Amino acid sequence: MEYEEIISRLRHIATSPVHPIPDEKLEKVRQEYYEKHSKSLQLFNDAQDVIPGGVEHNLSSSHPFPLAMDRAKGYKLWDVDGNEFVDYLLCGGPIMLGHHFDELDDRIVEVINEKGPATGLSCEYEILAAKEIIKRLPGVETVRFLQSGTEGCMAAIRIARAFTGKDTVIKVGGSYHGWSDQMVYSIHIPGTGALQSAGISKDCFNHIVDVAPNDFEGLEKAFKENQDNGGVAAMIVEPIGGECGTHPVHPEWNKTIRGLCDTYGALLIFDEVVTAFRLHMGGAQTYFNIKPDLTVLGKIITHGYPSCGAVAGRKDVMSVCHADLGKRAYLGGTLAANPISTAACYHALKLMEKYDALKKAADYADKLTKGLNDLFSTRDDLPFFVYNYGPILHYATTSFFAVKLTDPDFLNQILLRRKVAEDYQMAATLQGLSTLAGTRMYTCMQHDQEALDKTIQAWEYVLSLIPKS
């Protein structure tokens, strides 16, 4: 599906009435959800005594309460109540081979048994892993391992400022680059500014410039206006659009950014926490044929094993990580580049190529996109649709992310549309689907026809709950 059609359809949904599940049907769904997941509910109640809000992970947040998982294998999850799920969350995207993949896990068990988990000192695997990344990503000449994508974004910005001697960083509204102080600005929904920045000094945003998605005029203006104010150090982007394609990127957007960065002496940072080794084995930078100066990597480089992040890029730019005192971009992390994480990176990348994991995941995603769109097309009264960037899928039902701050009653519209989407997700979860935030799905190489059939059946059930208009 082309960019213009996606944008048009998202806005059509966002400006049309929502289609809620009627209260009497919704109450039955909710009651069954509680009954079917009673052990998860008990664990959630216990968790609230020792964990703020009862949830440690943003991905776990779900309506009406989060489910506690017991185990995972292939594309399937089983919760503590014994319910089975087709998993499209995939730990937030890194699982390409399938959960608990024996060949990978066997290698990690060998590392633990033979070498131990960590020493705080160097190991051979960090070199082997770095070489595997460099081999595949054209914009990468050196790699510094960290412990999360958030750290990777923090480090990339610090490196860019140290290298250029400039302070200003441009980001795109609606994009997510982790939860560091300076990046919690205009996240999720463009134009929201510091709305979600409680506990963060507003001074942190003095050198952050926010531009609207695909606003070519506003983008060039941001570079020009800051040229006389010390200049722009870098622009950081999610290369398929904010929230990994929730706000789709215009076909000329990345090329325009690259050109403006070159014109104004700024660095281009690609946040490839999701897109590297999922959109393409060469990342979005290969997919778009645009070479960034710095690349941020996250959970996908360890295929779900912990301590998973990196900042990588041009050798001259990355050299500030070990420059003389006073010029050095200071980075740290005792458990970064530990043997478990770097072994997982090295072996996962090799296994993904061995099994052609990305193509298999993308082929399945194409089938799933078509299957759901065919199903949605049977309901002329519902504007639902799905679009995908390879094995990254977005399904639009209420389009609360597409609400604009200039729309009438925008805040209530966002809250209402999010609530209805959560109700759809609750119903789909009840039918054995695990997805991300009721809007996104990831696929792996092990999703098969059985998974496809169950997914279509689950959505047939959800649609059956929505009255025809």
C-alpha positions, 0 to 999 in steps of 0.5 A: 500500500502506497504512502498517500493511500495509507495517510488518507485512510488513517485520517479518514478513520481518525475523523470518522465516528468510532465503532465501539463494542456495545456495552452488553457484549463488552461486559460478557467479553470482560467477564470471560477475560477475567475468568480465563485469566484468573491466575494472571489477575492474582499475580497482577494484584500481588504485583501492585504491592511491590511494583508501581502500577503492578507492571515492569514493562511498557509492553506488558500494559494491557486492558483490563490487566496484563497477562503473566506468561509462563513460556514461549516456543516458536510463534506461541506463548502460554500464560500461567493459566495455560492459555495459548497465544499466537504471538505477534508482540515477539518481545517488541520485535527482536524475535525473528527465528522464533522463541526459544530457538534451540540452535541459538539457546544451545550456543548461549548455554555453552557460553554460560557453562564454559565462560560464565555470564560476565567478567566486566572485561573484554571478550572475543565475542564482542569483536565477533559480534561487532564484525557481523553488524559491520558486515551488514549495515553500510553506515557502520564502521565501528560499534560500541555495545550498550545495554538498551536502545534508550542508551543507544539514543542517549549515546548517539546524541552525545557523540554527535554533539561532541563530534560537531561541537553543536548542541541542537538536535532535531527530532520528528514528532510522534517518534519514540527514541527511548525514555531518556530526559531529552527524548521524552518530547512529542512522543507517540502523538506529534505536537504533544511536546512536554505532555509526558515529561513529568519529572524532567526539567524543561531545560532538557528541551532547550536544544531539542527541536521538534518537527512534524512528520513529513513537514518538508517546509518545517524541516528546512526552516528548523535547519535554517533558523538554528544555523545562526544559533550554534547550528544543528548537531544531528537529526534523529529519525525512525527511518520508516516513520515515528513509532516504527511506521505508525506515522508513515514516512514520505518516500522522499523524507529520508533523502531530504533529511540526508541532504539537509544534514549534509548542507548544514554540517549535521549528522544523521542518526538512524534509530534502527532499534526495530528496523535493523535485521527486521526490515532488511538484513542491511537495515533501513539504511540498505532498504532506503539506500541512505547511509546515516552517520550514526545508527542506534541498535537495540533489542533485536541484536541479541534476539531477546537476550538481555543487555541489548543495545549499541551505537554504531557509525562512521569511524571518525565520528565514533572516535570521540568515544575514546578521544582525549580527556575534555573531548571524549563523549563519556559512555559506560555500562559494566554489563555492556558487551558481556559474553552472553549478549555478544554471543547471542548477537553473533549467533543470531545474525548468522542463524537469521541468514542461514534460515532466511528468517527475514524473507520467511517472516516478510512473506507471512506478513504479506499473507497476513496483511492481505488476509486481514484486509480481505476480511475487513473489506467484507464490512463496508461500514468499517474503515479498518485496514492493515499495512506493512513494512515487511514483517512490521504490520500496523492495523488501523481500527480507531487511529488514535495516533492519527488524531491531530491537535488541531482536530475538534476535541482532540484530547477526548478523541484520543482517549475515546479511540484508545479505549475502543482499540483496547476493547478490540484488543481485549476481545482478540486476546481472549481469542488467543492473539498477542499484539502490541498496543492494539495497533502493531504486529511483528512476524517471525519465520515460524508463523505458519498457516495455522497461525494465519487461520487462528488470526483471521478467526480471532478477528472474525470474532471481534468483527462479530461483536461490532454492530453493522451500521 
